[in-house]
């Protein structure tokens, strides 16, 4: 008899953002004239810049003639993009990596979700709480998280991040095998300092752990004291995998391009005691399950690193960070307690008057037609908080803040 993966049946409800979409669509069906502004899902609104678009057009032309036509690309990605990444993202920060340590992919979400496949099911994962849902849900699908009891998975180490500890996770007392860290953090918009990251690198080296470091929002860091890459920390190449993306850096949410760094120095022990290269295992997985990002898209991503591409990309990032300032200061004027929005395009706020996060979601949607993300959707410690994104248009951002200030009593 055919059997299914029973772990899928353990997942609680819908994926967070699917649930938000369902609720918003239901509201729109009942209120077709409502002008709903979404500051919930972290999708960009500004178009690809001219340098990227020109590169995409040129790459399409390349595909139209035999002399420059491309079929299947290299497993890791094209060297023109990998070399640009090495020079601009790492060498410029004093980090030396090799070309075989970079893997071009179609999204950081995909890779953070897929990387767990190469680990055994008896490993214990540790996550900051609140946390990006993909980390936990994909491990649950694999059967690594145990049972879902009273809002928590039994085989997951939750590391609370709240205002009380300045959203900085404490090292777990238990031994965590796989550790998920995100800086700048999604959802809280906060960052980890070099000192804090060093603690995690040391912990991983002492305990034989692997850190899954999500740096998808590194381009938004404005503080020089905050590392853009975990590899700025001594010893990190021995214990950390890093995930980067062009989705928010350069507007590729609908274009799809990212990359994952798996250092050659990162090894783990097999059951027989053999030192196994995670780089080799990930390369094997990629070559088996993925046919690569298209040549056209990779040419567009490489345009981010031209002189003009850097200027235009910086302008777009500044646009979103100005939105973040408008949201942050507007909410503070209302008397709300806010976090983030300085080194990240997310504003994390304390719900007023003891409201639950879903109560605030419903109130904002129904009374002022503004959509955000309930903090409880990111984990138990997210209850009592709410996330807004800075990725809307300037007009919508200003209008959303105006509506919130007029319709929300604190």
DALIN-V227623 format. One record per pair of residues at least 6 apart in sequence whose C-alpha atoms are under 7 Angstrom apart, sorted by the first residue. I is the first residue (numbers start at 0). GAP is how many residues later the second one is. Records with the same first field share a line. If there is no record, write none. Layout:
I->GAP, GAP
This chain:
6->133, 134, 135, 136
7->133
9->138
15->361
16->24
27->6
34->334
35->333, 334
36->332, 333, 334, 359, 363
37->332, 333, 334
38->332, 333, 349, 350, 351, 353
39->331, 332, 333, 348, 349
41->347, 349
42->210, 348
43->204, 207, 209, 347, 348
44->346, 347, 348
45->205
46->204
47->202, 203
48->263
50->252, 257, 258
51->248, 249, 251, 252
52->247
54->244, 245, 248
55->240, 241, 243, 244
58->237, 240
59->236
61->6, 7
62->6, 7
69->225
72->219, 222
74->212, 217
75->26, 27, 28
76->26, 27, 215
80->217, 221
81->17, 20
82->16
83->218, 221
85->11
89->6
94->136, 137
100->160, 161, 162, 163, 178
101->157, 158, 159, 160
102->156, 157, 158
103->154, 155, 156, 189
104->152, 153, 154, 187, 188
105->150, 151, 152, 187
106->138, 149, 150, 151
107->108, 135, 136, 137, 150, 151
111->23
112->21, 22, 25
115->23
120->22, 23
121->22
122->21, 54
123->31, 32, 52, 53, 54
124->31, 32, 51, 52, 53, 54
125->30, 31, 32, 50, 52, 53, 54
126->30, 31, 32, 52, 53, 54
127->30, 31, 32, 33, 41, 53
128->29, 30, 31, 32, 250, 251, 252, 253
129->30, 31, 248, 249, 250, 251, 252
130->55, 56, 247, 248
131->54, 55, 246
132->245
138->6
144->8, 9, 10, 11
145->7, 8, 9
146->6, 7
147->6
150->229
158->10, 11
159->9, 221
160->6, 7, 8, 220
161->219
166->23
174->32
175->33
176->32, 33
177->31, 32, 33
178->31, 32, 33
179->31, 32, 33
180->31, 32, 33
181->31, 32, 33
182->8, 9, 31, 32
183->6, 7, 31, 33, 34, 159, 160
184->6
186->159, 200
187->151, 152, 158, 159, 160
188->150, 151, 152, 154, 155, 156, 157, 158, 159
189->150
191->34
192->32, 33, 34
193->32, 33, 39
197->35
200->34, 35, 38
203->6, 35
204->34
208->30
209->29, 30
210->28, 29, 30
211->28, 29, 30
212->27, 28, 29, 30
213->28, 29, 30
214->14, 27, 28, 29
215->27, 28, 29
216->31, 127
217->10
218->30
219->97, 123, 124
220->122, 123
221->121
222->120
229->6
230->6
236->26, 28, 29
237->27, 28
238->27
240->20, 21
241->18, 19, 20
242->16, 17, 18
243->14, 15, 16
244->12, 13, 14
245->6, 11, 12
246->6, 9
248->68
249->63
256->36
261->17
262->16
263->13, 15
265->11, 12
266->8, 9, 10, 11
267->7, 8, 9
268->6, 7
269->6
302->6
303->6, 9
319->25, 70, 71
320->24, 69
322->67, 71, 74
323->17, 21, 22, 23, 66
324->16
326->74
327->10, 13, 19
329->71
331->6
333->71
334->75
335->13, 14, 16
336->12, 13
337->9, 10, 11, 12
338->8, 9, 10
339->6, 7, 8
340->6
344->44, 45
345->41, 42, 43, 44
346->40, 41, 42
347->37, 38, 39, 40
348->36, 37, 38
349->34, 35, 36
350->6, 9, 33, 34, 35
351->58
352->57
354->29
355->27, 28
356->17, 18, 19, 26, 27, 28, 29
357->16
360->10, 11, 12, 13
363->6, 7
364->6
367->35, 36, 39
369->30
371->15, 16
372->13, 14, 15
373->11, 12, 13
374->7, 8, 9, 10, 11, 12
375->6, 7
